[in-house]
Amino acid sequence: MKKIIALLLCMVMLSVSLTSCIRTTSDYKGVEIPIFLSDPVYNLDPAFAYLDDGATKLLSLLFEGLYVLDEDGKPVEAMAKGYETYKDRDGNFICEFQLNETKWNDGRRVNANDFVFAWKRLIQPDFESPAAALLYDIKNARDCKTGEKSIDDLGVSAVGTKTLQVMFEREIDIEQFIEVTASPALVPLRDDKVSRLDNWATSYVTMATNGPFYVKIYETSGNVMTLERNVHYFRNAEKAVFLDSKVSPFRLLVYFNAPEYLTNNANEDDDYYADVNLAFSSNIARSGEIKDANVLPTLNTHTYIFNTTKAPFDNADVRKALSMALDRDEIVKMVNYAEAAEGFIPEGVFDTKNGDSFRENGKALISSKADVEGAKALLGKVSEKKFDITVRTGDLTALAVANYAAEAWAELGFEVSVVEKGYIEKDQLEYVQYQDLFYEAYKTGDFDVIAVDQQMLTAYAFGNLAPYAKEFSGMIDVENDYAAKPHYSGFDNEEYNKLIARAFEEKSASKRSDLLHQAEEMLAELMPAVPVFVYQNAYVRSKDLKNLDTTYFGAVTFTKAKLSNEDKYKVVLPE
C-alpha cells in the first residue's frame, strides 16, 4: 500500500497513456498526446500561478513572453526579435524591444500594447502580486504602485504595434533585465479579456493565449483540460509557413487527479501497472524504483507560510522551532524525486551572473535533519497550541506532507488539523468561472499555516526575497492612504526592509549579492515561512515519444513532440 501511495504522490506532471477520447476518422486532425497532472488547476492567470506547481507546468505551453530561459538558464528570443538601448535627450536610459509577428489563438495580432497592459496591471495599486517588484527598475514604477503617480506615467509604452519601449529609472544591466523578462509572470495579456471578468483565466471561453497551445475545453468538475495547437502561432501565411514548422501535436489531453484504475492496477511487488502501454508517465516514476526515469531540477519549493499576525506565529522562536521539528530527509523519502530545502532560494538560482549558484555560495541555512529536543528547548511556554494547516484540495503531496507535519508538531505539544480548500463555481456575465478558495485564503490572510508551491519568479534571488520586504511586497492598502502592505505572511521587519532596499539600489553585482545573502540568512533566522523541499520533475517515456524539450523552470514542453504508433496508446478509462 505504501508503494501505491507513492505512485499517487506524483506532484509533477504527465502521462501519455490516459485518454477517454474515442476519435472517429472524420474528426482526426493530428496526434493527440494525453498528459497527466496529479493536481487540479483552477486558475491559469500568470500573475497567480507561481503558487501552483501544476499551473506552472502549463504556462509555458499557453503563453510566451519576450524571452524564455533554455535548459541552461540562458535567455532565448521568443516574442522578441532583438533590442537596442540608448539615452534620450533628457538622459533617460531606454531599451526598445522589437516584436516577432504572431497572433493570439483567436487570430488577433499580438502587439506591444499587450505587454504594456500586462505590465501596467502588475503595477496598478489595487492589484496584488509579488511580481510587481520585477518591474521596479522601470521609470516611475514604485511611484505608480503607491499612487504617487498615475499608471500612465509608467515608463512602458508601445511605439506602433511592433516595438515595446521601456524607460528605466537609471542605467541598468540590460542583460539581467532581459533574463527577468523570461519570468512566466511577465507574458503579454489581452485587455479585452482580462478587464472584463475577475476570474477570466478560469474558463476556456474567456481566455486568450499567445503560446503554441490554447485551452479548447476545461471544466474543473470533469478533471480534464483539452489543449489544442494555436493555428496562428508564428504562422506566416504569406510565406506558406504552416503549422508543423512550429507545433507538431494537434491536441494535448491534460488529466487531473489519479483515476481509480491506477490504484486498482498497481502491482505492489514491482510497482508496474497491469497496462503495459504506458508511453509517458510520472506517476510510476514517483515510486522511486524506475531506473530510466528522467529527472529535471525545478525552481519550485514546497513552503509553509506562517500567519505572523496570529499567536503563536507572532513569536519567531515558535516559527523556528516548528521548522526544526521537521525531518526533511524523511519528507523527501515520502515524496520521492525531491530534495530537502536548504534555504529560501533553491539550487539553480543565479548569484552574481548566469551560472553562478546562489545556493552554493550561500551554503545550507536549514538542516535536513529534525532536532526535536532543540525545538522544545526553543519553544518555552506557548499559550496558543491549536492551529490549522491549509492545503489545496486535490493536492495529494501537500496533504500527505501536511499530515506528517501535523504529527511532527504534535510532538511539540501542538494540536494541528489539516484543512483543504478548493474552488466553487461562479457565474459572471453568463460564463461559468471558478473561484479559487485556496488562493483567496492566502490573499486575505485567512489561514494559520498554508502550504504553497513557491515558484521562483526569475532565475535570480531578488525576485523571491524582495516580497518579504514591505515596500517590495507588491501590495498596497488603497483604503489607507496607499500605504505599503507587508508580505502575505504579515512579516514586517525594518532591518530586512532596509536590506532589500539597499540591494535594489546597489549597482555592484558582488555587493548586491552580499546583501541578498544577508537577507536570506535573516529570513532563515526569523522564519516567516518554512521551506520544506524542492520539487524535481521526474518522468518516464516510451521510445515512441520524441522531441520533448524542457525549460529552466523544470517544465516539459510538447511543441515539437512526435508520437509514433499512437493507436497503441489509446486507453479508454472506465466510467
TORBASE-273498 format. One record per residue: residue in three letters; x negated, y negated, z negated of N, C-alpha, C in turn. Coordinates in steps of 0.05 Angstrom, whole numbers, plus 5000, padded with zeros to 4 digits. Example, Ala and Ser with C-alpha at 12.3 -4.5 7.8 and 13.67 -1.06 7.14 Angstrom:
# TORBASE-273498
ALA473651144844475450904844473650664844SER474350454858472750214857474249994843
# end
This chain:
# TORBASE-273498
MET498350245000500050005000498349755000LYS496049774986494249544985493349465013LYS492749675030491849615057494049495074ILE496449585069498649465084499049175077ILE498749115052498948835043496748665056ALA494348785058492148645071492748585100LEU494148775113494948725141496848485143LEU498548465124500548245125499347975117LEU497047985104495847735095494247595117CYS494747665142493247545164494247265168MET492747075157493646795159493246695187VAL491346805201490646705227490946925247MET491446935269493446795282494946975302LEU493747175315495047245340495347545345SER497447625361497647895371498947895398VAL497748035416498848045443500348305447SER501348425427502948665431505848635425LEU506548405414509248375403510948215422THR512848345434514748195451517348335453SER519448185449522148295453523348205479CYS521648065495522547955520522648175542ILE524948215554525148405576525648245601ARG523748255620523848085644525148245667THR526248095684527148215709525348105731THR525348245754523648165776524147875785SER526647805784527447535795526447305778ASP526147345751525247125735522347135728TYR520847325739518047345733516447115747LYS514946965732513446735743510446745736GLY509546965724506746985717506347135691VAL503947155683503247315659504347195634GLU505547365617506547275591504747405570ILE503647235552501847335531503147275504PRO504047485491505147445464502947385443ILE503547205425501647115404502947165377PHE501447245358502547285331501347095311LEU503046935299502246765276503846845252SER502546915231503947025208505446815192ASP504846555197506146345183508246195200PRO510546135190512445975205511345695208VAL511945565230511145295235513645125239TYR513944925223516444755224516044495238ASN513544395238513144125248510544115264LEU510644025289508244005306507343715311ASP508043545292507143265293504143265287PRO502443175305499543185300498743025275ALA500342835266499642675242500042835217PHE501543055218502043205193500943495194ALA500243595217499543875220497043955205TYR495543755195492943815182493443975156LEU495943995146496544145122497544425128ASP497544505153498744765160496844905179ASP495745125169493745275185494945375211GLY497545465210498845565234499145345255ALA500045115246500544895265497944795278THR495744795263493244715275492344895297LYS493145145296492445335318493945275343LEU496245145341497845095365497244825377LEU496244635361495944365372494144345396SER492044505396490144495419491444605444LEU493644755442495044855465497044645476LEU497844465459500044285465499243995471PHE497143905458496343625460493343605468GLU492643385480489843345488489143055485GLY487042995469486142725465484042635484LEU482642425477480542325495478342525499TYR477542655477475342855477476243095461VAL474943325466475243555449472443645440LEU472243785418469743895409469544185419ASP467344245433467044525442466144695418GLU465544945424465045135402462445065387ASP460744895398458344805384458744535371GLY461144425373461644165360460943925377LYS460343965402459643745419462143635434PRO462343365435464743255448464643295479VAL466943385489467243435518469543265527GLU469243135550471442975560473943135565ALA476143015557478843145562480542935577MET482042775563483442555576481542335586ALA479342315573477342105581475642205604LYS475042025622473142085643470841885644GLY469941805620467741625618468541375602TYR466541225593466940985578464640795582GLU465140545575462940345575463340155551THR461140065541461239885518460039615526TYR460939405514459839135519460838945497LYS459738705497460638495478461938275494ASP464238185484465537965498464337695491ARG465437485502464237225497464237135468ASP466037255452466137195424464437375407GLY462937555420461137735406462437985396ASN465038035403466338285394465238525409PHE464738735394463838985406466239145416ILE466139225442468539345455467639595470CYS469439795469469040035485471540075502GLU471140125528473340175546473140465556PHE475340625551475440895559477140915585GLN476041035605477541085630479041355627LEU481541365635483141605631483341765657ASN483342025654483942205676486842195683GLU487442285707490242285717491542555709THR493642535693495142775686497942685677LYS499642875671502442805664503442955640TRP505442845627506842985606508443215619ASN509343395602510743625613513343555627ASP514443315622516843235636516243085662GLY513643055669512942935694512142645692ARG512442515669511542235667508542215663ARG507342025676504441995674503541935645VAL501342055637500041975612498541725617ASN499041515601497641265606496441155580ALA494840945582493440835560495340755537ASN497640665544499540575523500440805505ASP500241055515500941275498498941315475PHE496441245481494341245459494741005441VAL495340775453495840535437498040585417PHE500340705426502540755409501840945387ALA500441165394499741375374497941265352TRP495941105360494040995341495340775324LYS496940605336498340405320500240535300ARG501440745308503240895289501840965264LEU499341065265497841135241497240895224ILE496940655237496140415222498640265212GLN500940325221503340185211503440215180PRO504039995166504140005136506040215125ASP508240265138510240445127509840735136PHE507640785151507141065160504841175143GLU505341405131503341525113501741745127SER499141715129497441925140494541865132PRO493142055121490242005115488641965141ALA489742045164488242005189487941705195ALA489341535182489141245187486241155183ALA484841265163482141185157480241235180LEU480941425197479241485220478941245239LEU480941065237481140835256480340575243TYR479340575219478740325205476440175216ASP474840295234472740135247473839945268ILE476339985276477639825296478339555285LYS478139355302478639075294481339045281ASN481438925257483838865242485339105231ALA484239345233485739585225486539575196ARG484739515178485439515150487339285143ASP487039055156488938835151491738905161CYS491839045184494439135195495739335176LYS494139515165495239725148496439605122THR495239395112496139275087498139045092GLY498839005117500838805123499838525124GLU497138485121496038225123496238105151LYS496138285171496438205199498538385212SER499538285234501538435250500138675263ILE501638885267500539115281499639045309ASP500838835320500038745347497138625347ASP496038575323493338475322491238695321LEU492138945321490239165321488639165347GLY486039205345484339185368484439425387VAL486839515394487139725413489239625434SER488539655459490339555480489939715505ALA491939695523491839825549491139615570VAL489139675585488439505608489439645633GLY491739565642493039725663494039985651THR494240195667495240455658492940655652LYS490640605663488440805661486140725644THR486240495630483940415614484940345585LEU483740485566484240435538481940265527GLN482640025518480639845507480739845477VAL478439885464478139895435476139685426MET477039495410475339285399474739345370PHE472239325362471439405335470739165317GLU470739225292470039015272467138935274ARG465539115283462639075285461539265305GLU458939245311457739435329457339695314ILE458339915325458340175311456840375328ASP456440615317455340835331457540955348ILE457540885374459840965391459941265395GLU457641395394457641685398459141825375GLN458841715351460241835329463241775330PHE463941535340466741475344468041655365ILE466541715385467541905406468142175393GLU466442265375467042515362469542495344VAL469942265333472342215317474842235335THR474742135359477042145377477842435384ALA476142625379476842905383478543015361SER479142855341480942945319483643015330PRO484843245321487543315330489643105322ALA488942925304490842715295490942475314LEU489042465333488842215349489642265378VAL491242465383492242515410494342305418PRO494942275444497042085452499742185446LEU501642005442504442075436506241885452ARG508641975456510641825472512441665454ASP512441405457514041225442517041295444ASP517941355468520841415472521741665459LYS519841845452520542095438520242055408VAL517941955399517341935371519141735356SER519641505368521141295355524041355353ARG524941535369527841585370528841755346LEU527241945337528142135317526042175295ASP526842195270524942225248523442495251ASN524842705259523642965260523243055289TRP522242875306522042935335520443185341ALA518443245324516643465330517543735319THR520043745310521044005300523044125320SER523444005343525344115362524144105390TYR524344325404523344335432524744135450VAL527244075444528843895461527743605460THR526643525437525843245433522843205435MET521243405442518343375443517443325472ALA515143205474513643185500510743235493THR509343395510506543455505504943415530ASN502443355527500643295550498543505553GLY498643725537496643935539497344145560PRO495844365560496344565581499044705578PHE500244705554502844835549504744635536TYR507244705537509344555523511244745510VAL512844645491514744825477517244845493LYS517645085504520045135520522445185503ILE522145365483524345435465523145475437TYR524445365417523645425389526045385371GLU526845605359528845595338527745745314THR527145585293525745695270527145945258SER529745945259531146175248530646435263GLY529746405288529246635305526346735303ASN524646585289521846655285520346705311VAL521046555332519546585357519446315371MET517146245382516846005398515746075425THR517045975446516146025473514645785484LEU512145825491510545615504510245675533GLU510745485550510345525579508245325589ARG506845395610504845215620506044955631ASN504644745625505444475635504744455664VAL506644465681506144475710504844215720HIS504844005703503643745711500843705700TYR499843905685497343875671494943855691PHE493843615693491643565711492143675739ARG494543665748495243755775495143525795ASN493543545815493343345835494743455860ALA497343385863498943485885497843395912GLU496843145912495843035938493443195949LYS491843305931489543455940490043755938ALA492643825934493444105933491944265912VAL491444145889490144285867492444395850PHE492844655851495144775839494644895811LEU496745005800496745085772494445255763ASP493845465778491945655768489045545767SER488645315778485945195775485445095747LYS487545045732487344945704488445125683VAL490745245689492245415669493045675683SER492345895670492946155682495546275672PRO495946325646498446455637500846275642PHE503046405649505446255653506746195626ARG506646395608508146365583506546495560LEU506746365537505746465512508146505493LEU508446745482510546805463509446815435VAL510146625419508946595392510946695372TYR510146915358511947035338510946955310PHE512846895293512246825265513347045246ASN511947085225512747285204512347565215ALA511447755198510848025206513448175211PRO513848275235516248445239516148695221GLU518448795214518549015195517149255206TYR517049295232515849535242512849545239LEU511549305234508749315228508049465203THR509649425182509149565158510049855160ASN512149905175513150185178511150355194ASN509650225212507850375229504950365221ALA504450225198501750215189500850485177ASN498450565182497350815172495550745149GLU496250835125494650755101491850875101ASP491451095116488851225115486851085133ASP487650995157485650875175486350595184ASP488550485173489350205179489950155208TYR490550355224491450325251494450345253TYR495550215273498350235277499050475295ALA501350585292502250805308502350725338ASP502950475343503050365370500150325379VAL499250475399496450455408496050235429ASN498150105437498049905458497549615448LEU496449585424495849325415493549215432ALA493948975444491948865461490448645447PHE491748485431490348265417491748225390SER490248255369491548245343489648165321SER490647995303489047935279490248065255ASN492648175258493848305234492448555226ILE491248705245489648935237486848845230ALA485848625242483248525235483148435206ARG485348345195485448255167485048485147SER485148735156484648955138481748965130GLY480048835146477248825140475749075148GLU476949265162475649515169475349555199ILE475649345215475349365244472649265251LYS470949445262468149385267467849175289ASP469549185309469249005332470848745330ALA471748675306473248425302471548185310ASN472848005323471547745329472247555306VAL470247425296470547245272469646965279LEU471446775276470846495282470846345255PRO468846175251468945995227471145785233THR472245675212474145455215473345225197LEU474644995200474144775182476644725165ASN477744945155480244935140479945075113THR480444915092480145015065482745035051HIS483445275041485845305024485345174998THR487044974991486444794969488944764951TYR488444754925490544684905490344384899ILE492444234904492543954897494043924871PHE492743794852494043734826495543474827ASN497843464813499143214809498043084784THR496042904788494542794765496142594749THR498642534758500242344743501842484722LYS501742754721503242914702501343054683ALA502243104658500843274640501343564648PRO499343734645496643684634494543604654PHE495443544679493543494701492443214700ASP493343044682492242784678489642794663ASN488843034655486343074640484343224658ALA482043094664480143204683478943464672ASP478743494646477643744634479543974640VAL482143924639484044134645483844214674ARG483644024691483444084720480944254726LYS478744174714476244314718476344594707ALA477644624683477944884671479545074688LEU481644964700483345134718481745224742SER480045054753478345134775476345344766MET475145314743473145504733474345784728ALA476945794723478246054717478746224741LEU478446104765479046254790476546394799ASP476746654803474546814815474846814845ARG473446634858473746604887472746854902ASP470846994891469847234904472147444905GLU473647464884475847654884478147564903ILE478547304904480647204922479947254951VAL477347224958476447274985476847564992LYS476247744974476748024979479648084985MET481347944971484247984974485247875001VAL484147645008485047515033483847645057ASN481247715056479747825078479147615099TYR476847625110475947425130476347145120ALA474947085099474946825086472346805071GLU471546565064469246515048469946345024ALA468746395001469246234977468445944982ALA470145764974469545484978467345404959GLU465445254969463145154953463344854947GLY465344724959465744444955468244354970PHE468544094971470943984985470543985015ILE468043995024467343995052466244265060PRO467444405079466544675086464044665104GLU462844905107460544935125461544875153GLY459844755169460544685197461044385200VAL461344245178461743955179458943825180PHE458643625198456043505202455443295180ASP452843245177451943055157451142795170THR448642755176447742505189448042505219LYS448142745231448342765260449543035267ASN450343065292451443315302449443545298GLY450343755284448643985279447343985252ASP447243765238446143745211448343805191SER447944015175450044125158450343965132PHE452743855128453343705103453343905079ARG454544135083454744335062451944435053GLU450344505073447644605067446044395052ASN446244145061444743935048445743865020GLY448343905016449543844990449544074971LYS448944314981448844554964451644614952ALA451744844939454344924927454944754902LEU457344644902458244494879460244644862ILE461244864872463345024858462345314857SER462445434834461645714832463845904843SER462946114857464846304867465746504845LYS464346514823465046684801466746544780ALA468546694768470246574747468646554721ASP469146344706467946304680470246244660VAL471646464652474046434636473346324608GLU471146414596470446324570469646024571GLY468145954591467445674595469945494599ALA471845604613474345454618475845414592LYS475945624576477345604550476045404532ALA473445394532471945214515472444924524LEU472644884550473044614561475944514556LEU477844694555480644614553481244464528GLY480344574505481144444480484144484475LYS485444294463488244304458489844184481VAL491744334491493444234513496344244504SER497744024506500544014497502444144517GLU502044094543503844194564502544454576LYS503944674572502844934581504445054604LYS506544934612508245054633508244884658PHE507745014681507844874706508245064729ASP508744944753509345104777507045064798ILE506745274814505045254839507045264862THR506945064879508745054902507345154927VAL508545344941507445454966509545424988ARG508645445013510445435036511845705039THR514445695042515945945047514946085072GLY514446345069513446505091510446525093ASP509046365077506146365078505246595059LEU504846825070504247065053501547045039THR499546925053496946895040497146705016ALA498446475020498746274998500246394975LEU502246554981503946674960502246874944ALA500747044957499047244943496947104926VAL495646904937493546764922494746614898ALA497146494902498446354880499146544858ASN500046774865500746974844498247054828TYR495947084843493447134830492646904811ALA492846664821492046434805493846404780ALA496446474783498246454761497346654739GLU496446884747495447084727492846984714ALA491046874731488446774720488946554700TRP490746374707491346144689492946224664ALA494346454667495746554643493746634621GLU491346724630489246794611488346554595LEU488846314605488146074591490445974573GLY492646124573494846054557497045904571PHE496945874597498945734612501145924621GLU503545814624505845964635506345844663VAL505646004683505645894711507746044728SER509345894742511246014761510445934789VAL511146104809510646044837513245964850VAL513345734863515745634876515245614906GLU517145714922516945694951518845484962LYS517745324981519445124994519145165024GLY521445155038521445195067522644965082TYR524845005096526044795112529044825111ILE530344605120533244615124533844495151GLU535944585164536744465189538044195184LYS537644015203538743745200539443645228ASP541943555231542843455257542143155259GLN540843085282540242805288541042745317LEU542842555321543642485348544342735364GLU545742915352546743165364544543365370TYR542043315360539943505363539543645336VAL538943905337538344055312535344015306GLN534743895284532043845275531544025250TYR529044035242528344185218526943995199GLN527943985174526843815154524943985136ASP522343925136520344075122520344005092LEU521544175076521744115047519044135033PHE517344305043514644335031513144065035TYR513043965059511643715064512843485048GLU515543485046516843265032516043275002ALA515843514991515043544963512243434959TYR510443494978507643394977507543084979LYS509142984998509042695004510142534981THR512242634968513542484947512442544919GLY510542724917509442794891511242974874ASP513143114887514943284873513743564870PHE511543574856510143834851508343804826ASP507644024815505544034794502844104807VAL502844334820500544424836501644514862ILE500444434885501444514911499144624928ALA499744844942497644974958497844874986VAL495744744996495644645023493244755038ASP493444765064491244835081489944575090GLN487644515078486344255082484544265106GLN485744205130484244205155482543955156MET480043985163478343745167479443585191LEU479643325187480743155208478643105230THR476043115223473943095242471643275233ALA469543285249467243445242465243305224TYR466143065213464442915194465942895167ALA464442875146465542895119467242655111PHE466642425122468142185113471142215116GLY472042335138474842355144476542485122ASN475242685108476742825087476042745059LEU473842605055473142495029474442225024ALA474742075045475741795043478641785031PRO480441965039483241935029483541954999TYR481642054984481842054955481241784943ALA480241594960479941314951482441164959LYS483441004941486040874945486140704970GLU484040554975484140374998483940525025PHE483340785024483040945048484941185049SER486941175031488841395030490741415054GLY491041185067492941175090495741125081MET496141045055498840995044499040725032ILE501240585038501640315028504440305015ASP504640174993507140134979508439874990VAL510039905011511139675025513239535008GLU514239664987516139534970514939394946ASN512239424944510839304921508539134931ASP509138924946507138734955505038864972TYR505739074987503939215005501339304992ALA501639394967499239484952498539774962ALA495939834962495040094970495940304949LYS496740534958497540754941495340954940PRO495041094917492941294915493641544931HIS491741724933492041984946494442124935TYR495542314951497942464943497642594916SER495142654907494742764880495142564858GLY495342304865495542094845492742014835PHE490642134844487942084835487141794843ASP486141644823485341364828483041304809ASN480641314819478241274803476641044815GLU476240834800475040594810472240644821GLU470640804807467940854816467941004842TYR469841194845470041344870470941154893ASN472840984887473740794907471440624918LYS469640534900467440374908465440534925LEU465040784917463140954933464040974962ILE466641034965467641064993467540805008ALA468140584995468040325008465140265017ARG463240325000460440285007459640465030ALA460540715030459940905052461040805078PHE463440695077464740585101463140355113GLU462140185096460639945105457740005113GLU456640225103453840285108453240355137LYS451240235148450540285176448440505179SER446740525159444740735159445941015155ALA445441195173446641465171445641605146SER443141585140442041725116443141615090LYS443341345088444441225064447441285061ARG448841295084451641365083451941645074SER450241825083450342105075449942125044ASP448041975033447541985004450041904989LEU451441694999453841604985456141814987LEU456341945010458442145013457942394996HIS455342464993454742694976455342614947GLN454742374939455442284912458442294908ALA459942214928462942224926463942504923GLU462842694938463742964936463043084908GLU460643014898459843104872461743004850MET462642754854464542634835467242784836LEU468142844860470643004863470343274849ALA468043404853467643664841467543654811GLU466943424800466843384771469643314760LEU471043144775473743054765476043224775MET475643384796477443584806480343494809PRO480943294825483743234830485043454847ALA483343614859484243844875482244064872VAL483044314878481344544875481044684902PRO478744654915478244814939477945104931VAL479345284945479345564937477745734956PHE478545744981477045895001477245765028VAL475345825045475345725073476245945091TYR478145895108479146095126477046165147GLN477146425156475846505180478046605199ASN477746565224479646655244478646915256ALA479947135248478947405257481047535275TYR480047655296481947785315480548005330VAL482048195341481048395359482748365385ARG481548455407483048435432482248675450SER484048725468483648935488481648835509LYS480449015523478648945545480248825568ASP482948875567484648765589485148465586LEU484448355563484848065558482147925559LYS481947735578479347605583479747295584ASN477447165584477346875588478646715565LEU478346805541479246645518477046445510ASP477746205504475846005494476545945465THR474645815452475045735424474345445420THR475445325399474845045392473145045368TYR471844815362470144795339471844805313PHE474344745315476044765291476945045285GLY476245245302476745525297479245635310ALA480345495330482645585344481845735370VAL483545925379483146055404484945925425THR483945865448485545745469485945945491PHE488245925504489046115525489345995552THR488245755556488645615581487845775605LYS485645915604484646065627484846365622ALA486446455603486546735596487546905619LYS486547145621487347345641488047605627LEU490447705633491247965622491748165644SER490148375645490548585664492348795653ASN493648955671495349175662497449085642GLU498648855648500448735628502848915621ASP503749075640506049255634505449435611LYS502949505607502149685586502649565558TYR502849295556503049165530505949065524LYS507849145540510549075534511649255512VAL512449125490513549285468516149145460VAL518349295460520949185453521249235423LEU521549015408521849035379524649125372PRO524949295351527549375342529049135331GLU531749135333533348925322533348945292
# end
